[in-house]
Amino acid sequence: MEDDKNGFLCDPHSPASIANALGRMVMLTAAKKQQMGIESRKRAEHLFEPSRVLDRYETLLKSVANRASLAAHCAGLTAVSHCAVSAIE
């Protein structure tokens, strides 16, 4: 979000800051509110463009698959090591 372009920044832990941002919003003209809405829509369309979202999901899924594969591999090594120690005892 960009302050005064598609909304107003405020400290979420400060009631005075929140009230100030809400007061600024209330005082906007209808045209400025509409323009802020248009800007927000453009930003959302850019951030959540299907190709961008799919690329992020693909990267995430590959990362999870690699971790799962590594965990399975390590679990197998632990089991083998444990079995070898048990056989020696």
PDB file of N, CA, C and O in Angstrom:
ATOM      1  N   MET A   1       0.830  -1.159   0.000  1.00  0.00           N
ATOM      2  CA  MET A   1       0.000   0.000   0.000  1.00  0.00           C
ATOM      3  C   MET A   1       0.886   1.236   0.000  1.00  0.00           C
ATOM      4  O   MET A   1       1.925   1.278   0.658  1.00  0.00           O
ATOM      5  N   GLU A   2       0.464   2.212  -0.730  1.00  0.00           N
ATOM      6  CA  GLU A   2       1.180   3.485  -0.770  1.00  0.00           C
ATOM      7  C   GLU A   2       0.314   4.555  -0.127  1.00  0.00           C
ATOM      8  O   GLU A   2      -0.828   4.787  -0.522  1.00  0.00           O
ATOM      9  N   ASP A   3       0.902   5.201   0.883  1.00  0.00           N
ATOM     10  CA  ASP A   3       0.168   6.221   1.620  1.00  0.00           C
ATOM     11  C   ASP A   3      -0.330   7.321   0.691  1.00  0.00           C
ATOM     12  O   ASP A   3       0.425   7.876  -0.107  1.00  0.00           O
ATOM     13  N   ASP A   4      -1.603   7.619   0.815  1.00  0.00           N
ATOM     14  CA  ASP A   4      -2.292   8.675   0.063  1.00  0.00           C
ATOM     15  C   ASP A   4      -2.452   8.361  -1.425  1.00  0.00           C
ATOM     16  O   ASP A   4      -2.934   9.200  -2.186  1.00  0.00           O
ATOM     17  N   LYS A   5      -2.056   7.171  -1.840  1.00  0.00           N
ATOM     18  CA  LYS A   5      -2.282   6.772  -3.229  1.00  0.00           C
ATOM     19  C   LYS A   5      -3.430   5.773  -3.309  1.00  0.00           C
ATOM     20  O   LYS A   5      -4.342   5.925  -4.122  1.00  0.00           O
ATOM     21  N   ASN A   6      -3.377   4.754  -2.459  1.00  0.00           N
ATOM     22  CA  ASN A   6      -4.472   3.788  -2.452  1.00  0.00           C
ATOM     23  C   ASN A   6      -4.919   3.462  -1.021  1.00  0.00           C
ATOM     24  O   ASN A   6      -5.506   2.412  -0.760  1.00  0.00           O
ATOM     25  N   GLY A   7      -4.630   4.372  -0.122  1.00  0.00           N
ATOM     26  CA  GLY A   7      -5.033   4.217   1.273  1.00  0.00           C
ATOM     27  C   GLY A   7      -4.192   5.119   2.159  1.00  0.00           C
ATOM     28  O   GLY A   7      -3.478   5.998   1.678  1.00  0.00           O
ATOM     29  N   PHE A   8      -4.288   4.889   3.451  1.00  0.00           N
ATOM     30  CA  PHE A   8      -3.528   5.680   4.404  1.00  0.00           C
ATOM     31  C   PHE A   8      -2.819   4.751   5.379  1.00  0.00           C
ATOM     32  O   PHE A   8      -3.433   3.852   5.954  1.00  0.00           O
ATOM     33  N   LEU A   9      -1.544   4.973   5.558  1.00  0.00           N
ATOM     34  CA  LEU A   9      -0.773   4.193   6.513  1.00  0.00           C
ATOM     35  C   LEU A   9      -1.043   4.709   7.923  1.00  0.00           C
ATOM     36  O   LEU A   9      -1.248   5.904   8.137  1.00  0.00           O
ATOM     37  N   CYS A  10      -1.039   3.784   8.873  1.00  0.00           N
ATOM     38  CA  CYS A  10      -1.196   4.175  10.269  1.00  0.00           C
ATOM     39  C   CYS A  10      -0.544   3.113  11.139  1.00  0.00           C
ATOM     40  O   CYS A  10      -0.264   2.005  10.683  1.00  0.00           O
ATOM     41  N   ASP A  11      -0.307   3.461  12.383  1.00  0.00           N
ATOM     42  CA  ASP A  11       0.235   2.519  13.356  1.00  0.00           C
ATOM     43  C   ASP A  11      -0.930   1.686  13.878  1.00  0.00           C
ATOM     44  O   ASP A  11      -1.827   2.226  14.526  1.00  0.00           O
ATOM     45  N   PRO A  12      -0.935   0.383  13.609  1.00  0.00           N
ATOM     46  CA  PRO A  12      -2.075  -0.445  14.023  1.00  0.00           C
ATOM     47  C   PRO A  12      -2.212  -0.580  15.537  1.00  0.00           C
ATOM     48  O   PRO A  12      -3.234  -1.063  16.025  1.00  0.00           O
ATOM     49  N   HIS A  13      -1.198  -0.160  16.279  1.00  0.00           N
ATOM     50  CA  HIS A  13      -1.236  -0.253  17.739  1.00  0.00           C
ATOM     51  C   HIS A  13      -1.586   1.089  18.388  1.00  0.00           C
ATOM     52  O   HIS A  13      -1.609   1.208  19.613  1.00  0.00           O
ATOM     53  N   SER A  14      -1.858   2.094  17.553  1.00  0.00           N
ATOM     54  CA  SER A  14      -2.151   3.425  18.070  1.00  0.00           C
ATOM     55  C   SER A  14      -3.563   3.858  17.675  1.00  0.00           C
ATOM     56  O   SER A  14      -3.817   4.156  16.508  1.00  0.00           O
ATOM     57  N   PRO A  15      -4.476   3.893  18.637  1.00  0.00           N
ATOM     58  CA  PRO A  15      -5.833   4.353  18.323  1.00  0.00           C
ATOM     59  C   PRO A  15      -5.851   5.750  17.700  1.00  0.00           C
ATOM     60  O   PRO A  15      -6.669   6.024  16.822  1.00  0.00           O
ATOM     61  N   ALA A  16      -4.963   6.625  18.144  1.00  0.00           N
ATOM     62  CA  ALA A  16      -4.921   7.987  17.591  1.00  0.00           C
ATOM     63  C   ALA A  16      -4.502   7.963  16.124  1.00  0.00           C
ATOM     64  O   ALA A  16      -5.050   8.703  15.308  1.00  0.00           O
ATOM     65  N   SER A  17      -3.533   7.116  15.789  1.00  0.00           N
ATOM     66  CA  SER A  17      -3.073   7.011  14.400  1.00  0.00           C
ATOM     67  C   SER A  17      -4.171   6.427  13.508  1.00  0.00           C
ATOM     68  O   SER A  17      -4.378   6.880  12.383  1.00  0.00           O
ATOM     69  N   ILE A  18      -4.860   5.429  14.021  1.00  0.00           N
ATOM     70  CA  ILE A  18      -5.966   4.813  13.267  1.00  0.00           C
ATOM     71  C   ILE A  18      -7.078   5.838  13.058  1.00  0.00           C
ATOM     72  O   ILE A  18      -7.620   5.964  11.960  1.00  0.00           O
ATOM     73  N   ALA A  19      -7.408   6.562  14.112  1.00  0.00           N
ATOM     74  CA  ALA A  19      -8.457   7.586  14.011  1.00  0.00           C
ATOM     75  C   ALA A  19      -8.064   8.662  13.003  1.00  0.00           C
ATOM     76  O   ALA A  19      -8.905   9.142  12.243  1.00  0.00           O
ATOM     77  N   ASN A  20      -6.800   9.037  12.997  1.00  0.00           N
ATOM     78  CA  ASN A  20      -6.325  10.044  12.055  1.00  0.00           C
ATOM     79  C   ASN A  20      -6.496   9.551  10.623  1.00  0.00           C
ATOM     80  O   ASN A  20      -6.975  10.291   9.764  1.00  0.00           O
ATOM     81  N   ALA A  21      -6.107   8.305  10.364  1.00  0.00           N
ATOM     82  CA  ALA A  21      -6.234   7.746   9.009  1.00  0.00           C
ATOM     83  C   ALA A  21      -7.702   7.664   8.588  1.00  0.00           C
ATOM     84  O   ALA A  21      -8.044   7.987   7.450  1.00  0.00           O
ATOM     85  N   LEU A  22      -8.562   7.234   9.505  1.00  0.00           N
ATOM     86  CA  LEU A  22      -9.998   7.167   9.188  1.00  0.00           C
ATOM     87  C   LEU A  22     -10.565   8.560   8.924  1.00  0.00           C
ATOM     88  O   LEU A  22     -11.385   8.745   8.024  1.00  0.00           O
ATOM     89  N   GLY A  23     -10.128   9.527   9.706  1.00  0.00           N
ATOM     90  CA  GLY A  23     -10.568  10.907   9.493  1.00  0.00           C
ATOM     91  C   GLY A  23     -10.150  11.431   8.128  1.00  0.00           C
ATOM     92  O   GLY A  23     -10.914  12.128   7.460  1.00  0.00           O
ATOM     93  N   ARG A  24      -8.937  11.092   7.721  1.00  0.00           N
ATOM     94  CA  ARG A  24      -8.468  11.507   6.401  1.00  0.00           C
ATOM     95  C   ARG A  24      -9.314  10.858   5.309  1.00  0.00           C
ATOM     96  O   ARG A  24      -9.636  11.495   4.305  1.00  0.00           O
ATOM     97  N   MET A  25      -9.674   9.585   5.508  1.00  0.00           N
ATOM     98  CA  MET A  25     -10.478   8.871   4.514  1.00  0.00           C
ATOM     99  C   MET A  25     -11.860   9.503   4.387  1.00  0.00           C
ATOM    100  O   MET A  25     -12.370   9.686   3.281  1.00  0.00           O
ATOM    101  N   VAL A  26     -12.452   9.830   5.510  1.00  0.00           N
ATOM    102  CA  VAL A  26     -13.798  10.421   5.515  1.00  0.00           C
ATOM    103  C   VAL A  26     -13.818  11.764   4.782  1.00  0.00           C
ATOM    104  O   VAL A  26     -14.815  12.121   4.154  1.00  0.00           O
ATOM    105  N   MET A  27     -12.728  12.490   4.866  1.00  0.00           N
ATOM    106  CA  MET A  27     -12.672  13.830   4.276  1.00  0.00           C
ATOM    107  C   MET A  27     -12.388  13.823   2.763  1.00  0.00           C
ATOM    108  O   MET A  27     -12.429  14.874   2.124  1.00  0.00           O
ATOM    109  N   LEU A  28     -12.107  12.669   2.203  1.00  0.00           N
ATOM    110  CA  LEU A  28     -11.811  12.603   0.766  1.00  0.00           C
ATOM    111  C   LEU A  28     -13.049  12.880  -0.078  1.00  0.00           C
ATOM    112  O   LEU A  28     -14.173  12.587   0.329  1.00  0.00           O
ATOM    113  N   THR A  29     -12.828  13.435  -1.233  1.00  0.00           N
ATOM    114  CA  THR A  29     -13.924  13.605  -2.188  1.00  0.00           C
ATOM    115  C   THR A  29     -14.270  12.238  -2.778  1.00  0.00           C
ATOM    116  O   THR A  29     -13.476  11.299  -2.707  1.00  0.00           O
ATOM    117  N   ALA A  30     -15.438  12.144  -3.346  1.00  0.00           N
ATOM    118  CA  ALA A  30     -15.853  10.895  -3.980  1.00  0.00           C
ATOM    119  C   ALA A  30     -14.890  10.524  -5.113  1.00  0.00           C
ATOM    120  O   ALA A  30     -14.582   9.348  -5.307  1.00  0.00           O
ATOM    121  N   ALA A  31     -14.423  11.515  -5.850  1.00  0.00           N
ATOM    122  CA  ALA A  31     -13.494  11.260  -6.953  1.00  0.00           C
ATOM    123  C   ALA A  31     -12.167  10.691  -6.446  1.00  0.00           C
ATOM    124  O   ALA A  31     -11.604   9.782  -7.056  1.00  0.00           O
ATOM    125  N   LYS A  32     -11.668  11.231  -5.328  1.00  0.00           N
ATOM    126  CA  LYS A  32     -10.402  10.738  -4.768  1.00  0.00           C
ATOM    127  C   LYS A  32     -10.569   9.315  -4.237  1.00  0.00           C
ATOM    128  O   LYS A  32      -9.673   8.487  -4.404  1.00  0.00           O
ATOM    129  N   LYS A  33     -11.702   9.021  -3.601  1.00  0.00           N
ATOM    130  CA  LYS A  33     -11.970   7.659  -3.127  1.00  0.00           C
ATOM    131  C   LYS A  33     -12.013   6.687  -4.297  1.00  0.00           C
ATOM    132  O   LYS A  33     -11.470   5.585  -4.222  1.00  0.00           O
ATOM    133  N   GLN A  34     -12.666   7.108  -5.384  1.00  0.00           N
ATOM    134  CA  GLN A  34     -12.750   6.262  -6.565  1.00  0.00           C
ATOM    135  C   GLN A  34     -11.350   6.024  -7.141  1.00  0.00           C
ATOM    136  O   GLN A  34     -11.017   4.903  -7.525  1.00  0.00           O
ATOM    137  N   GLN A  35     -10.538   7.075  -7.200  1.00  0.00           N
ATOM    138  CA  GLN A  35      -9.178   6.938  -7.727  1.00  0.00           C
ATOM    139  C   GLN A  35      -8.349   5.991  -6.850  1.00  0.00           C
ATOM    140  O   GLN A  35      -7.571   5.191  -7.369  1.00  0.00           O
ATOM    141  N   MET A  36      -8.512   6.079  -5.542  1.00  0.00           N
ATOM    142  CA  MET A  36      -7.806   5.166  -4.639  1.00  0.00           C
ATOM    143  C   MET A  36      -8.242   3.720  -4.892  1.00  0.00           C
ATOM    144  O   MET A  36      -7.425   2.800  -4.857  1.00  0.00           O
ATOM    145  N   GLY A  37      -9.527   3.537  -5.144  1.00  0.00           N
ATOM    146  CA  GLY A  37     -10.031   2.201  -5.449  1.00  0.00           C
ATOM    147  C   GLY A  37      -9.435   1.661  -6.739  1.00  0.00           C
ATOM    148  O   GLY A  37      -9.076   0.486  -6.817  1.00  0.00           O
ATOM    149  N   ILE A  38      -9.330   2.508  -7.740  1.00  0.00           N
ATOM    150  CA  ILE A  38      -8.735   2.109  -9.019  1.00  0.00           C
ATOM    151  C   ILE A  38      -7.276   1.718  -8.819  1.00  0.00           C
ATOM    152  O   ILE A  38      -6.818   0.713  -9.361  1.00  0.00           O
ATOM    153  N   GLU A  39      -6.540   2.521  -8.034  1.00  0.00           N
ATOM    154  CA  GLU A  39      -5.134   2.227  -7.760  1.00  0.00           C
ATOM    155  C   GLU A  39      -4.980   0.906  -7.003  1.00  0.00           C
ATOM    156  O   GLU A  39      -4.071   0.125  -7.284  1.00  0.00           O
ATOM    157  N   SER A  40      -5.864   0.665  -6.052  1.00  0.00           N
ATOM    158  CA  SER A  40      -5.819  -0.593  -5.297  1.00  0.00           C
ATOM    159  C   SER A  40      -6.092  -1.783  -6.210  1.00  0.00           C
ATOM    160  O   SER A  40      -5.443  -2.823  -6.094  1.00  0.00           O
ATOM    161  N   ARG A  41      -7.040  -1.632  -7.103  1.00  0.00           N
ATOM    162  CA  ARG A  41      -7.367  -2.705  -8.045  1.00  0.00           C
ATOM    163  C   ARG A  41      -6.174  -3.024  -8.934  1.00  0.00           C
ATOM    164  O   ARG A  41      -5.854  -4.193  -9.151  1.00  0.00           O
ATOM    165  N   LYS A  42      -5.509  -1.981  -9.454  1.00  0.00           N
ATOM    166  CA  LYS A  42      -4.328  -2.177 -10.306  1.00  0.00           C
ATOM    167  C   LYS A  42      -3.246  -2.945  -9.548  1.00  0.00           C
ATOM    168  O   LYS A  42      -2.632  -3.868 -10.083  1.00  0.00           O
ATOM    169  N   ARG A  43      -3.023  -2.551  -8.300  1.00  0.00           N
ATOM    170  CA  ARG A  43      -1.992  -3.211  -7.490  1.00  0.00           C
ATOM    171  C   ARG A  43      -2.343  -4.678  -7.255  1.00  0.00           C
ATOM    172  O   ARG A  43      -1.487  -5.552  -7.388  1.00  0.00           O
ATOM    173  N   ALA A  44      -3.589  -4.945  -6.911  1.00  0.00           N
ATOM    174  CA  ALA A  44      -4.019  -6.328  -6.669  1.00  0.00           C
ATOM    175  C   ALA A  44      -3.897  -7.170  -7.937  1.00  0.00           C
ATOM    176  O   ALA A  44      -3.453  -8.316  -7.881  1.00  0.00           O
ATOM    177  N   GLU A  45      -4.288  -6.611  -9.067  1.00  0.00           N
ATOM    178  CA  GLU A  45      -4.179  -7.352 -10.328  1.00  0.00           C
ATOM    179  C   GLU A  45      -2.726  -7.662 -10.652  1.00  0.00           C
ATOM    180  O   GLU A  45      -2.416  -8.736 -11.168  1.00  0.00           O
ATOM    181  N   HIS A  46      -1.838  -6.727 -10.352  1.00  0.00           N
ATOM    182  CA  HIS A  46      -0.408  -6.951 -10.605  1.00  0.00           C
ATOM    183  C   HIS A  46       0.155  -8.012  -9.646  1.00  0.00           C
ATOM    184  O   HIS A  46       0.842  -8.938 -10.077  1.00  0.00           O
ATOM    185  N   LEU A  47      -0.137  -7.874  -8.351  1.00  0.00           N
ATOM    186  CA  LEU A  47       0.417  -8.794  -7.359  1.00  0.00           C
ATOM    187  C   LEU A  47      -0.126 -10.211  -7.497  1.00  0.00           C
ATOM    188  O   LEU A  47       0.580 -11.180  -7.218  1.00  0.00           O
ATOM    189  N   PHE A  48      -1.372 -10.331  -7.924  1.00  0.00           N
ATOM    190  CA  PHE A  48      -2.010 -11.642  -7.988  1.00  0.00           C
ATOM    191  C   PHE A  48      -2.291 -12.089  -9.411  1.00  0.00           C
ATOM    192  O   PHE A  48      -3.202 -12.880  -9.654  1.00  0.00           O
ATOM    193  N   GLU A  49      -1.507 -11.583 -10.346  1.00  0.00           N
ATOM    194  CA  GLU A  49      -1.603 -12.010 -11.735  1.00  0.00           C
ATOM    195  C   GLU A  49      -1.393 -13.528 -11.776  1.00  0.00           C
ATOM    196  O   GLU A  49      -0.452 -14.033 -11.164  1.00  0.00           O
ATOM    197  N   PRO A  50      -2.256 -14.262 -12.490  1.00  0.00           N
ATOM    198  CA  PRO A  50      -2.180 -15.722 -12.466  1.00  0.00           C
ATOM    199  C   PRO A  50      -0.779 -16.297 -12.721  1.00  0.00           C
ATOM    200  O   PRO A  50      -0.366 -17.227 -12.027  1.00  0.00           O
ATOM    201  N   SER A  51      -0.060 -15.771 -13.680  1.00  0.00           N
ATOM    202  CA  SER A  51       1.265 -16.336 -13.960  1.00  0.00           C
ATOM    203  C   SER A  51       2.216 -16.132 -12.773  1.00  0.00           C
ATOM    204  O   SER A  51       3.033 -17.004 -12.478  1.00  0.00           O
ATOM    205  N   ARG A  52       2.111 -14.988 -12.096  1.00  0.00           N
ATOM    206  CA  ARG A  52       2.964 -14.735 -10.919  1.00  0.00           C
ATOM    207  C   ARG A  52       2.601 -15.667  -9.781  1.00  0.00           C
ATOM    208  O   ARG A  52       3.481 -16.228  -9.129  1.00  0.00           O
ATOM    209  N   VAL A  53       1.312 -15.836  -9.540  1.00  0.00           N
ATOM    210  CA  VAL A  53       0.863 -16.700  -8.450  1.00  0.00           C
ATOM    211  C   VAL A  53       1.250 -18.149  -8.739  1.00  0.00           C
ATOM    212  O   VAL A  53       1.719 -18.855  -7.846  1.00  0.00           O
ATOM    213  N   LEU A  54       1.059 -18.592  -9.969  1.00  0.00           N
ATOM    214  CA  LEU A  54       1.413 -19.964 -10.318  1.00  0.00           C
ATOM    215  C   LEU A  54       2.909 -20.204 -10.184  1.00  0.00           C
ATOM    216  O   LEU A  54       3.322 -21.273  -9.734  1.00  0.00           O
ATOM    217  N   ASP A  55       3.726 -19.234 -10.564  1.00  0.00           N
ATOM    218  CA  ASP A  55       5.175 -19.371 -10.399  1.00  0.00           C
ATOM    219  C   ASP A  55       5.540 -19.517  -8.927  1.00  0.00           C
ATOM    220  O   ASP A  55       6.393 -20.331  -8.571  1.00  0.00           O
ATOM    221  N   ARG A  56       4.894 -18.732  -8.075  1.00  0.00           N
ATOM    222  CA  ARG A  56       5.164 -18.808  -6.637  1.00  0.00           C
ATOM    223  C   ARG A  56       4.743 -20.162  -6.076  1.00  0.00           C
ATOM    224  O   ARG A  56       5.472 -20.757  -5.282  1.00  0.00           O
ATOM    225  N   TYR A  57       3.576 -20.651  -6.481  1.00  0.00           N
ATOM    226  CA  TYR A  57       3.114 -21.962  -6.021  1.00  0.00           C
ATOM    227  C   TYR A  57       4.061 -23.068  -6.488  1.00  0.00           C
ATOM    228  O   TYR A  57       4.386 -23.975  -5.723  1.00  0.00           O
ATOM    229  N   GLU A  58       4.495 -22.991  -7.730  1.00  0.00           N
ATOM    230  CA  GLU A  58       5.414 -23.996  -8.257  1.00  0.00           C
ATOM    231  C   GLU A  58       6.704 -24.011  -7.439  1.00  0.00           C
ATOM    232  O   GLU A  58       7.194 -25.078  -7.071  1.00  0.00           O
ATOM    233  N   THR A  59       7.247 -22.844  -7.157  1.00  0.00           N
ATOM    234  CA  THR A  59       8.463 -22.747  -6.357  1.00  0.00           C
ATOM    235  C   THR A  59       8.244 -23.325  -4.961  1.00  0.00           C
ATOM    236  O   THR A  59       9.083 -24.065  -4.447  1.00  0.00           O
ATOM    237  N   LEU A  60       7.115 -22.981  -4.358  1.00  0.00           N
ATOM    238  CA  LEU A  60       6.792 -23.487  -3.027  1.00  0.00           C
ATOM    239  C   LEU A  60       6.657 -25.006  -3.027  1.00  0.00           C
ATOM    240  O   LEU A  60       7.211 -25.687  -2.164  1.00  0.00           O
ATOM    241  N   LEU A  61       5.918 -25.532  -4.003  1.00  0.00           N
ATOM    242  CA  LEU A  61       5.712 -26.982  -4.062  1.00  0.00           C
ATOM    243  C   LEU A  61       7.023 -27.726  -4.303  1.00  0.00           C
ATOM    244  O   LEU A  61       7.246 -28.787  -3.720  1.00  0.00           O
ATOM    245  N   LYS A  62       7.884 -27.186  -5.146  1.00  0.00           N
ATOM    246  CA  LYS A  62       9.190 -27.816  -5.367  1.00  0.00           C
ATOM    247  C   LYS A  62      10.013 -27.807  -4.093  1.00  0.00           C
ATOM    248  O   LYS A  62      10.693 -28.786  -3.783  1.00  0.00           O
ATOM    249  N   SER A  63       9.958 -26.717  -3.358  1.00  0.00           N
ATOM    250  CA  SER A  63      10.694 -26.611  -2.106  1.00  0.00           C
ATOM    251  C   SER A  63      10.195 -27.645  -1.097  1.00  0.00           C
ATOM    252  O   SER A  63      10.989 -28.322  -0.443  1.00  0.00           O
ATOM    253  N   VAL A  64       8.883 -27.757  -0.979  1.00  0.00           N
ATOM    254  CA  VAL A  64       8.298 -28.732  -0.052  1.00  0.00           C
ATOM    255  C   VAL A  64       8.654 -30.154  -0.485  1.00  0.00           C
ATOM    256  O   VAL A  64       8.999 -30.990   0.349  1.00  0.00           O
ATOM    257  N   ALA A  65       8.571 -30.424  -1.770  1.00  0.00           N
ATOM    258  CA  ALA A  65       8.907 -31.761  -2.274  1.00  0.00           C
ATOM    259  C   ALA A  65      10.373 -32.090  -2.003  1.00  0.00           C
ATOM    260  O   ALA A  65      10.700 -33.213  -1.618  1.00  0.00           O
ATOM    261  N   ASN A  66      11.252 -31.114  -2.203  1.00  0.00           N
ATOM    262  CA  ASN A  66      12.674 -31.345  -1.935  1.00  0.00           C
ATOM    263  C   ASN A  66      12.922 -31.615  -0.461  1.00  0.00           C
ATOM    264  O   ASN A  66      13.718 -32.487  -0.112  1.00  0.00           O
ATOM    265  N   ARG A  67      12.247 -30.872   0.405  1.00  0.00           N
ATOM    266  CA  ARG A  67      12.399 -31.097   1.849  1.00  0.00           C
ATOM    267  C   ARG A  67      11.881 -32.469   2.243  1.00  0.00           C
ATOM    268  O   ARG A  67      12.511 -33.176   3.030  1.00  0.00           O
ATOM    269  N   ALA A  68      10.722 -32.847   1.690  1.00  0.00           N
ATOM    270  CA  ALA A  68      10.146 -34.156   2.003  1.00  0.00           C
ATOM    271  C   ALA A  68      11.067 -35.263   1.529  1.00  0.00           C
ATOM    272  O   ALA A  68      11.257 -36.257   2.229  1.00  0.00           O
ATOM    273  N   SER A  69      11.640 -35.099   0.348  1.00  0.00           N
ATOM    274  CA  SER A  69      12.563 -36.094  -0.191  1.00  0.00           C
ATOM    275  C   SER A  69      13.802 -36.201   0.689  1.00  0.00           C
ATOM    276  O   SER A  69      14.271 -37.301   0.978  1.00  0.00           O
ATOM    277  N   LEU A  70      14.324 -35.068   1.108  1.00  0.00           N
ATOM    278  CA  LEU A  70      15.498 -35.053   1.975  1.00  0.00           C
ATOM    279  C   LEU A  70      15.173 -35.686   3.323  1.00  0.00           C
ATOM    280  O   LEU A  70      15.970 -36.462   3.852  1.00  0.00           O
ATOM    281  N   ALA A  71      14.009 -35.361   3.880  1.00  0.00           N
ATOM    282  CA  ALA A  71      13.607 -35.932   5.171  1.00  0.00           C
ATOM    283  C   ALA A  71      13.471 -37.443   5.068  1.00  0.00           C
ATOM    284  O   ALA A  71      13.895 -38.168   5.968  1.00  0.00           O
ATOM    285  N   ALA A  72      12.879 -37.927   3.972  1.00  0.00           N
ATOM    286  CA  ALA A  72      12.728 -39.368   3.777  1.00  0.00           C
ATOM    287  C   ALA A  72      14.096 -40.024   3.639  1.00  0.00           C
ATOM    288  O   ALA A  72      14.334 -41.102   4.183  1.00  0.00           O
ATOM    289  N   HIS A  73      14.986 -39.369   2.912  1.00  0.00           N
ATOM    290  CA  HIS A  73      16.339 -39.894   2.731  1.00  0.00           C
ATOM    291  C   HIS A  73      17.061 -39.972   4.075  1.00  0.00           C
ATOM    292  O   HIS A  73      17.686 -40.983   4.394  1.00  0.00           O
ATOM    293  N   CYS A  74      16.971 -38.891   4.864  1.00  0.00           N
ATOM    294  CA  CYS A  74      17.622 -38.871   6.171  1.00  0.00           C
ATOM    295  C   CYS A  74      17.004 -39.899   7.109  1.00  0.00           C
ATOM    296  O   CYS A  74      17.721 -40.541   7.877  1.00  0.00           O
ATOM    297  N   ALA A  75      15.702 -40.063   7.060  1.00  0.00           N
ATOM    298  CA  ALA A  75      15.038 -41.068   7.899  1.00  0.00           C
ATOM    299  C   ALA A  75      15.521 -42.457   7.524  1.00  0.00           C
ATOM    300  O   ALA A  75      15.719 -43.305   8.394  1.00  0.00           O
ATOM    301  N   GLY A  76      15.712 -42.690   6.241  1.00  0.00           N
ATOM    302  CA  GLY A  76      16.231 -43.983   5.785  1.00  0.00           C
ATOM    303  C   GLY A  76      17.649 -44.211   6.269  1.00  0.00           C
ATOM    304  O   GLY A  76      17.997 -45.322   6.668  1.00  0.00           O
ATOM    305  N   LEU A  77      18.467 -43.177   6.237  1.00  0.00           N
ATOM    306  CA  LEU A  77      19.845 -43.304   6.724  1.00  0.00           C
ATOM    307  C   LEU A  77      19.871 -43.574   8.212  1.00  0.00           C
ATOM    308  O   LEU A  77      20.674 -44.378   8.686  1.00  0.00           O
ATOM    309  N   THR A  78      19.000 -42.910   8.952  1.00  0.00           N
ATOM    310  CA  THR A  78      18.942 -43.121  10.396  1.00  0.00           C
ATOM    311  C   THR A  78      18.533 -44.546  10.700  1.00  0.00           C
ATOM    312  O   THR A  78      19.110 -45.191  11.575  1.00  0.00           O
ATOM    313  N   ALA A  79      17.528 -45.044   9.972  1.00  0.00           N
ATOM    314  CA  ALA A  79      17.069 -46.412  10.193  1.00  0.00           C
ATOM    315  C   ALA A  79      18.174 -47.405   9.859  1.00  0.00           C
ATOM    316  O   ALA A  79      18.377 -48.375  10.590  1.00  0.00           O
ATOM    317  N   VAL A  80      18.883 -47.174   8.774  1.00  0.00           N
ATOM    318  CA  VAL A  80      19.970 -48.073   8.377  1.00  0.00           C
ATOM    319  C   VAL A  80      21.081 -48.024   9.417  1.00  0.00           C
ATOM    320  O   VAL A  80      21.601 -49.067   9.812  1.00  0.00           O
ATOM    321  N   SER A  81      21.450 -46.838   9.861  1.00  0.00           N
ATOM    322  CA  SER A  81      22.499 -46.693  10.855  1.00  0.00           C
ATOM    323  C   SER A  81      22.093 -47.382  12.154  1.00  0.00           C
ATOM    324  O   SER A  81      22.905 -48.053  12.790  1.00  0.00           O
ATOM    325  N   HIS A  82      20.845 -47.212  12.536  1.00  0.00           N
ATOM    326  CA  HIS A  82      20.347 -47.825  13.766  1.00  0.00           C
ATOM    327  C   HIS A  82      20.371 -49.344  13.652  1.00  0.00           C
ATOM    328  O   HIS A  82      20.757 -50.042  14.590  1.00  0.00           O
ATOM    329  N   CYS A  83      19.955 -49.849  12.490  1.00  0.00           N
ATOM    330  CA  CYS A  83      19.944 -51.299  12.274  1.00  0.00           C
ATOM    331  C   CYS A  83      21.370 -51.837  12.312  1.00  0.00           C
ATOM    332  O   CYS A  83      21.618 -52.897  12.886  1.00  0.00           O
ATOM    333  N   ALA A  84      22.296 -51.121  11.711  1.00  0.00           N
ATOM    334  CA  ALA A  84      23.679 -51.585  11.688  1.00  0.00           C
ATOM    335  C   ALA A  84      24.243 -51.632  13.104  1.00  0.00           C
ATOM    336  O   ALA A  84      24.959 -52.571  13.450  1.00  0.00           O
ATOM    337  N   VAL A  85      23.938 -50.651  13.913  1.00  0.00           N
ATOM    338  CA  VAL A  85      24.426 -50.634  15.289  1.00  0.00           C
ATOM    339  C   VAL A  85      23.807 -51.776  16.061  1.00  0.00           C
ATOM    340  O   VAL A  85      24.497 -52.431  16.843  1.00  0.00           O
ATOM    341  N   SER A  86      22.526 -52.034  15.864  1.00  0.00           N
ATOM    342  CA  SER A  86      21.850 -53.117  16.567  1.00  0.00           C
ATOM    343  C   SER A  86      22.422 -54.463  16.172  1.00  0.00           C
ATOM    344  O   SER A  86      22.535 -55.353  17.015  1.00  0.00           O
ATOM    345  N   ALA A  87      22.778 -54.629  14.930  1.00  0.00           N
ATOM    346  CA  ALA A  87      23.319 -55.909  14.472  1.00  0.00           C
ATOM    347  C   ALA A  87      24.699 -56.150  15.045  1.00  0.00           C
ATOM    348  O   ALA A  87      25.082 -57.296  15.280  1.00  0.00           O
ATOM    349  N   ILE A  88      25.441 -55.098  15.270  1.00  0.00           N
ATOM    350  CA  ILE A  88      26.790 -55.248  15.808  1.00  0.00           C
ATOM    351  C   ILE A  88      26.740 -55.586  17.281  1.00  0.00           C
ATOM    352  O   ILE A  88      27.582 -56.343  17.764  1.00  0.00           O
ATOM    353  N   GLU A  89      25.805 -55.064  17.988  1.00  0.00           N
ATOM    354  CA  GLU A  89      25.709 -55.308  19.435  1.00  0.00           C
ATOM    355  C   GLU A  89      25.340 -56.711  19.634  1.00  0.00           C
ATOM    356  O   GLU A  89      25.198 -57.157  20.772  1.00  0.00           O
TER     357      GLU A  89
END
